[in-house]
C-alpha cells in the first residue's frame, strides 16, 4: 500500500477515461487530420469546365473529384443540369441516382 501513496503512485494506479473525454480525444485526433483545399490555377479550372461542358453537351460520363477536408470523393456520372445561380452541377448516375456538386468543391474532372 505504501508504494501507491509515494510520488505520483495514487494517480497512476487509478487512471480512468470517461466516455466524454474519450470522444473529445478522438474528435481532436480527427481534426488534426483535416486538410486545406488546394488552390487551382486557371489552366486546371479551364480543364474542369471543359470536361463538364463536354459531358453536358455530349451526354458522356465524366469523373469528378470533389474536395473533402478528410478524404476526397470521386463521382462518375453525366452532367444533366447546370445551376449557374447556385454554381452547381447535377451529376446523374442512373435514373433516380444523382448528386448536386458545387463547382468550387471540384478539384479535378476528366
N, C-alpha and C positions, 0 to 999 in steps of 0.2 A: 504494500500500500504506500510505502514511503516514496517509491520511485514516481508514482503518479503525481505526487504533490511537489516534486522537485522541478525547478526550471519551468518549462512550458508543458510538462507532462500531463497536467489536468486537461488542457485544451486539446492536446494531441490525441488523447485517448477517447475524446468524446466528440469527434467531428461528425456533423450531420448536415446534409444539404437538403433544405426544404424544397418542395416542388417549385415554388415561385422563384427561388434563387437559381435552380437548375434551368428553368425556362429562360430566365434572364441571361444566363451564361451562354446558352445555345443561341439565343437571339443575337447577342453581341458577336459571337463567333461567325454567324451568318452575315452580319453587317460588315464584318471585316473583309469578306469576300466580294463585296459589291464593287462593280467596275463602273467606270465613267464611259459615256457614249463617245465613240470615235468621231472626230471631225472629218467630214467627207470633202474632198476637193471638188472643183467644178466639173472636172472630167468624169469622176465617178458618179456624180449627181446626174450628169447628162446620160451616162450609160444606163443608169437605173430608169430614168424617164423613158429612154428609147425602148428598153425591154418591156416596160409596162404599156407603152403605146402600141408596140407591135403585138403584144398579147391581146389588147383590146380590139385592134383592127382586124387581125387575122384569126382570132379565137383560138390561139395556140397556148399551150401551157407555159407558165413562167415559174421559175424557182426563186422565191423571195426569202432573204434572211432578215429577220426582224430582231432589232436590238432588245435585250432584256438585261437589267443590271447584274443578273447572276448567271444566266445561260441563254445564248442566242437561240432563236426558234426558226426553223426552216419550214416554209409553207409552199406547197406546189399546187397551182391552180390556174384558172383562166380569169383574166380581168374582165368582169362583166359590167361594171359600173364605176364611174369616177364622180366623186362628190367634191367639186372644187371649193365650195364654201367651207366645208369641214376639212379639206385636204386629206381625203381618204379614198382608198380604192377597195372595191369589193372583189375578193378572190373566191371563185366558186370551185369547189372540189367535187361537185355532184349536184343533183337536182335540189336537194334541201340542205346541203352542207356548204356553208360559205362563211367567210370571215371578213370583217371590215378592218383594214390595216391603215394606220396613219402614215402618210408619206414621210414624215420626219423620223419615224422609227425604223424605216427600211435602210439597211446598211449595204445591201448588195442585191442584185437581181440579174438573172440570166435566163 
